[in-house]
């Protein structure tokens, strides 16, 4: 992605949502960088944390709709 494409994407996001993405952090990219650095130095790797149970998206959506429809 070019700098111009990133700039346009940020502008579009700002116009559509008003969300400030400068404070967002990419956990996946950070973990990948850490993994690559550890492999390059031959350091041991940490065991991954236990997976978090999946959220029932339909139940969450229905709850949001019900909450939004209440006066």
BABAMAR-827930 format. One record per residue (C-alpha): y, z, x; residue in one letter. Coordinates in pm, 1 decimal, m for minus. Example, Ala and Ser with C-alpha at 12.3 -4.5 7.8 and 13.67 -1.06 7.14 Angstrom:
BEGIN
      north         up       east   code
     m450.0      780.0     1230.0      A
     m106.0      714.0     1367.0      S
This chain:
BEGIN
      north         up       east   code
        0.0        0.0        0.0      X
      338.7      m94.0      138.0      X
      638.9      137.8      142.9      X
      806.0      m81.4     m118.9      X
      502.7      m60.7     m350.4      X
      497.1      316.9     m313.4      X
      869.7      335.6     m383.7      X
      830.5      123.1     m697.8      X
      532.7      329.7     m815.1      X
      730.4      651.9     m770.1      X
     1026.0      503.5     m958.2      X
      800.2      392.6    m1243.7      X
      634.6      734.1    m1265.1      X
      975.3      905.7    m1267.6      X
     1100.1      680.0    m1545.0      X
      790.0      714.8    m1760.2      X
      702.2     1080.0    m1714.3      X
      974.8     1266.1    m1535.1      X
      704.3     1413.8    m1308.6      X
      805.4     1493.8     m951.1      X
      511.3     1377.2     m737.3      X
      658.4     1502.1     m409.7      X
      494.3     1840.8     m464.7      X
      148.8     1700.3     m534.2      X
     m124.9     1738.7     m274.1      X
     m428.0     1513.6     m230.1      X
     m711.9     1762.1     m177.1      X
     m968.6     1486.4     m127.4      X
     m770.4     1316.2      149.4      X
     m708.5     1650.5      320.8      X
    m1079.5     1738.7      309.2      X
    m1172.4     1393.5      438.0      X
     m927.9     1424.4      728.5      X
    m1072.9     1767.3      808.9      X
    m1427.7     1627.3      801.1      X
    m1340.0     1335.3     1028.7      X
    m1160.2     1564.3     1275.0      X
    m1456.9     1805.2     1281.1      X
    m1703.5     1522.7     1343.2      X
    m1487.5     1379.0     1621.2      X
    m1476.5     1712.5     1804.6      X
    m1840.5     1796.9     1734.5      X
    m1739.7     2114.4     1551.9      X
    m1962.5     2260.4     1284.0      X
    m1887.7     2183.0      923.1      X
    m1831.9     2439.5      651.0      X
    m2072.2     2446.9      360.8      X
    m1909.6     2314.1       44.0      X
    m1823.1     2562.0     m228.9      X
    m2037.4     2581.9     m539.2      X
    m1942.5     2306.1     m781.4      X
    m1726.4     2403.6    m1075.1      X
    m1890.3     2338.9    m1413.3      X
    m1763.0     2025.6    m1583.8      X
    m1510.8     2067.7    m1862.4      X
    m1604.7     1933.1    m2204.7      X
    m1320.7     1683.0    m2236.4      X
    m1380.9     1611.9    m2604.8      X
    m1363.6     1982.5    m2690.7      X
    m1045.9     2019.6    m2484.4      X
     m890.9     1714.6    m2653.9      X
     m980.9     1841.7    m3000.7      X
     m834.9     2184.6    m2916.5      X
     m513.3     2020.7    m2793.0      X
     m484.9     1812.3    m3108.3      X
     m542.4     2115.7    m3329.7      X
     m287.4     2320.9    m3134.4      X
      m29.5     2041.4    m3154.6      X
      m78.7     1997.3    m3528.9      X
       m8.3     2364.6    m3605.2      X
      352.2     2435.0    m3705.9      X
